[in-house]
């Protein structure tokens, strides 16, 4: 198993070299902020506060990270858990929260969907949260099913089933999006 540069940096952070967290923060602040904003009903200021909370937890729990563990899936798990904690504290059910997804950049879309970049986000928004999260992590965050399973605390087989069902619903939502 090869060690990624992120894992090498995290090994240093886990050993107490906290200055090594800066490159990880720079690399992951955008994706994590986007992930938090897409989780529902968060304004940007709250999402930024949660982002900083994620990296505070990275420092606090740095010794719980294990060499060979994907830093990306570990940090997104922290972000997901922090979001759930925040929603519960605010009296909201994080699973039922709705969100506004921004237009997906064309370079992340399949060639055949490039012309429909305004319709696709509408179809994605109609997905139930558990399906929308799998789609976002796979398509927008380029995570593998094993990483998504780790983030969501489920099995890889369950992630594959969710993705299959999400694609099936997405296809139906997409074709119905332009109809009144």
C-alpha positions as CSV (number, residue, x, y, z in Angstrom):
1,X,0.0,0.0,0.0
2,X,1.4,3.4,-1.0
3,X,1.3,6.3,1.4
4,X,-0.2,9.5,0.0
5,X,1.3,12.9,0.6
6,X,-1.7,13.7,2.8
7,X,-1.1,10.6,4.9
8,X,2.6,11.5,5.2
9,X,1.6,15.0,6.5
10,X,-0.9,13.6,8.8
11,X,1.7,11.2,10.3
12,X,3.7,14.3,11.2
13,X,0.6,16.0,12.7
14,X,-0.2,12.9,14.7
15,X,3.4,13.0,16.0
16,X,2.9,16.5,17.3
17,X,4.3,18.6,14.4
18,X,1.1,20.7,14.1
19,X,2.7,23.1,11.5
20,X,2.3,20.2,9.0
21,X,-1.5,20.7,9.2
22,X,-1.3,23.9,7.2
23,X,-0.9,22.2,3.8
24,X,-3.8,19.8,4.6
25,X,-6.0,22.7,5.6
26,X,-5.2,24.6,2.4
27,X,-5.9,21.5,0.3
28,X,-9.2,20.5,2.1
29,X,-10.8,23.8,3.2
30,X,-12.6,24.3,-0.1
31,X,-13.9,20.7,-0.5
32,X,-15.0,20.5,3.1
33,X,-16.7,24.0,3.0
34,X,-18.6,22.9,-0.1
35,X,-19.6,19.7,1.6
36,X,-20.9,21.5,4.6
37,X,-22.8,24.1,2.6
38,X,-24.4,21.3,0.6
39,X,-25.6,19.5,3.7
40,X,-28.4,21.8,4.2
41,X,-29.7,25.0,5.7
42,X,-26.3,26.4,6.7
43,X,-25.3,29.9,5.9
44,X,-21.7,30.5,4.8
45,X,-20.6,31.9,8.2
46,X,-21.9,28.9,10.0
47,X,-20.3,26.5,7.5
48,X,-17.0,28.4,7.9
49,X,-17.3,28.0,11.7
50,X,-17.9,24.3,11.3
51,X,-14.9,24.1,8.9
52,X,-12.7,25.5,11.6
53,X,-14.3,23.1,14.0
54,X,-13.3,20.2,11.7
55,X,-9.7,21.1,11.9
56,X,-9.8,21.7,15.6
57,X,-11.0,18.1,15.9
58,X,-8.3,17.0,13.6
59,X,-5.8,18.5,16.1
60,X,-7.7,17.2,19.1
61,X,-8.1,13.6,17.8
62,X,-4.9,13.5,15.7
63,X,-3.7,10.4,17.6
64,X,-6.8,8.5,16.7
65,X,-5.8,8.7,13.0
66,X,-3.9,5.5,12.0
67,X,-1.1,5.2,9.4
68,X,-2.6,3.7,6.2
69,X,-6.0,5.2,6.9
70,X,-7.2,7.6,4.2
71,X,-6.9,11.2,5.5
72,X,-9.6,12.3,3.1
73,X,-12.2,9.9,4.3
74,X,-11.2,10.5,7.9
75,X,-11.5,14.3,7.7
76,X,-14.8,14.1,5.8
77,X,-16.2,11.8,8.5
78,X,-15.3,14.4,11.0
79,X,-17.1,17.0,8.9
80,X,-20.2,14.9,8.6
81,X,-20.3,14.2,12.3
82,X,-19.7,17.8,13.2
83,X,-22.6,18.8,10.9
84,X,-24.9,16.3,12.5
85,X,-23.9,17.5,16.0
86,X,-24.6,21.1,14.9
87,X,-28.0,20.2,13.4
88,X,-29.0,18.3,16.6
89,X,-28.0,21.2,18.7
90,X,-30.1,23.5,16.6
91,X,-33.1,21.2,16.9
92,X,-33.0,20.1,13.3
93,X,-32.9,16.6,11.8
94,X,-29.7,16.5,9.7
95,X,-31.0,13.7,7.6
96,X,-34.0,15.7,6.5
97,X,-32.2,19.0,5.9
98,X,-32.5,20.2,2.4
99,X,-29.8,22.1,0.6
100,X,-29.1,24.1,-2.5
101,X,-26.4,22.6,-4.6
102,X,-24.5,25.0,-6.8
103,X,-24.2,24.4,-10.5
104,X,-21.7,21.6,-11.1
105,X,-18.7,22.8,-13.1
106,X,-18.7,21.4,-16.7
107,X,-15.3,19.7,-16.2
108,X,-16.8,17.4,-13.6
109,X,-19.7,16.4,-15.7
110,X,-19.9,13.6,-18.2
111,X,-19.5,15.0,-21.7
112,X,-23.1,14.2,-22.5
113,X,-24.4,16.2,-19.5
114,X,-22.3,19.4,-20.2
115,X,-25.2,21.1,-22.0
116,X,-27.5,20.4,-19.1
117,X,-25.5,21.8,-16.2
118,X,-28.4,24.0,-15.1
119,X,-30.9,21.1,-15.1
120,X,-28.8,18.5,-13.4
121,X,-28.4,20.3,-10.0
122,X,-32.2,20.6,-9.9
123,X,-32.5,16.9,-10.4
124,X,-29.9,16.2,-7.7
125,X,-31.7,18.5,-5.2
126,X,-34.8,16.3,-5.6
127,X,-32.8,13.2,-4.4
128,X,-33.3,12.1,-0.7
129,X,-30.4,13.2,1.4
130,X,-28.8,9.7,1.8
131,X,-28.7,9.4,-2.0
132,X,-27.6,13.0,-2.6
133,X,-24.7,12.6,-0.2
134,X,-23.4,9.5,-2.1
135,X,-23.7,11.3,-5.4
136,X,-21.9,14.4,-4.0
137,X,-19.1,12.5,-2.5
138,X,-18.6,10.3,-5.6
139,X,-19.1,12.9,-8.3
140,X,-18.1,16.2,-6.7
141,X,-15.5,15.0,-4.2
142,X,-14.2,12.1,-6.4
143,X,-14.3,9.6,-3.6
144,X,-14.2,5.9,-4.1
145,X,-17.0,3.8,-2.8
146,X,-14.8,2.4,0.1
147,X,-14.0,6.0,1.2
148,X,-17.7,7.0,1.0
149,X,-18.6,3.9,3.1
150,X,-16.1,5.0,5.7
151,X,-17.5,8.6,5.8
152,X,-21.1,7.4,6.0
153,X,-20.4,4.6,8.5
154,X,-21.8,1.9,6.3
155,X,-20.6,-0.9,3.9
156,X,-19.3,-0.5,0.5
157,X,-22.1,-2.7,-0.8
158,X,-24.6,-0.3,0.8
159,X,-22.9,2.6,-1.0
160,X,-23.2,0.8,-4.3
161,X,-26.9,0.2,-3.7
162,X,-27.5,3.8,-2.8
163,X,-25.6,5.0,-5.9
164,X,-27.6,2.7,-8.1
165,X,-30.8,3.9,-6.7
166,X,-29.7,7.5,-6.8
167,X,-28.8,7.2,-10.5
168,X,-32.2,5.6,-11.2
169,X,-34.0,8.5,-9.4
170,X,-31.7,11.1,-10.8
171,X,-32.5,9.9,-14.3
172,X,-36.2,10.2,-13.6
173,X,-35.7,13.6,-11.8
174,X,-33.5,14.9,-14.7
175,X,-36.0,14.0,-17.4
176,X,-38.9,15.6,-15.4
177,X,-36.9,18.7,-14.4
178,X,-37.8,20.8,-17.4
179,X,-41.5,19.9,-17.2
180,X,-43.8,22.3,-15.3
